[in-house]
Amino acid sequence: MFLRSERKKALLVVNARAGSARGESIIAPCVTALSEAGWEPTVFTTTCRSDATQIAADYGADAKLLVCSGGDGTMNEVIRGLMMLDREQRPTVGYIPLGSTNDFAVALHLPKRIDQMIDAAVNGVPIDIDVGCFNGRHYAYLASFGAFTDMSYSTPQEVKNALGFLAYLGSGVNSLANIHPMHVTVRVEGTLIDDEFAFGAVSNTSSVAGLINYKNAAIDLNDGLFEVIFIKYPQNPIEIGRIAHAITAGDFESELVTHFRCSELSIAFDDPVPWILDGEYVDAGHEINIKNIHSAVKIMVPRLDLSAVI
């Protein structure tokens, strides 16, 4: 039994519309778990876009724990709000993923059962993670552009799992005319990359949009480095097949795939290109600068899985 004077303040930020409207049902068990663990929770439900950002910015400094329940977009908003606070004011984040893709949850090795998600968010172990800064706008784990990104976020994960990458591309791309090449100039650590690409991603995660898995790479969410991948514009169906094989096998040595790690890069396009940040579209213009903010926030992970994420 905890006296009120002994309880620490916690925030519970819930997107009630996430996960086929499962978010509302999360509130009662979360409040119970927080209270039993000695927290004094204040509950907020989001009502519009950027609501979670404002809640985190306005109330985060007064709390020691912020539990976010929603999809990757809701987590993105929470991260953006916390990055408005000084580092020492930011509460530890617990994440209960209810979205459709949940790449970030996969990278954190979060469980899939609701009761286990709640336990990890409330009673897990905090680890430091990096955060991205995209033209001054912070994001949790993924900035991407191109045809594959657009398709992947409009296709259910179970369809992607059933089809596989090659069949998935075939189902979403009836002809090469639907894959638009983009002339891209990348500047990174004194090196210039100039080519036509169909897709690009700058991420801090072990998978991208439920399709690209860095299965052969040791991914560290707190090493100060991004995983960067660019996929060239395929000239014919054979090259589409080669790209699919490289992605499926996690073999990024193909001349059609460029993969590297860095802490900062600049990207320029001939024409403005829309990007997706953690599942949300952003109009970014011609020139992009992306920086890695090292050890920006603390986030809860399951105790038994700690060794898998650090």
Number of C-alpha atoms within 10 A of each C-alpha: 8 12 7 10 7 11 14 17 18 27 27 21 26 25 27 21 17 20 16 10 12 16 22 15 11 19 18 9 13 24 21 12 18 24 18 13 16 17 23 20 22 14 14 17 18 18 12 8 11 16 18 28 22 18 19 27 19 14 17 25 17 15 20 16 26 27 27 26 31 27 27 29 22 29 28 22 24 27 25 24 23 29 22 17 16 10 13 8 15 26 25 22 27 28 28 31 28 26 22 20 23 22 25 25 22 16 19 23 16 22 19 13 10 15 14 15 24 25 22 22 28 28 18 19 18 19 19 17 23 23 28 30 19 18 13 11 11 23 25 26 28 27 26 25 22 22 19 20 22 18 16 21 16 10 16 13 17 11 11 17 12 10 14 13 19 17 14 20 20 15 12 15 15 10 12 15 8 10 17 15 19 20 16 21 17 17 16 15 10 6 9 12 12 13 14 18 24 20 22 23 23 29 27 29 22 24 21 26 23 21 20 17 18 19 14 11 11 10 20 19 25 21 16 21 24 29 23 20 20 23 22 22 22 20 10 10 12 10 14 19 17 17 24 19 16 18 21 18 14 15 17 21 10 14 11 17 20 16 16 13 15 15 18 19 20 17 17 18 16 12 12 13 17 16 22 19 25 26 26 13 14 13 10 14 14 14 17 16 15 20 21 25 19 17 16 21 23 18 21 24 28 23 13 11 15 16 8 13 17 15
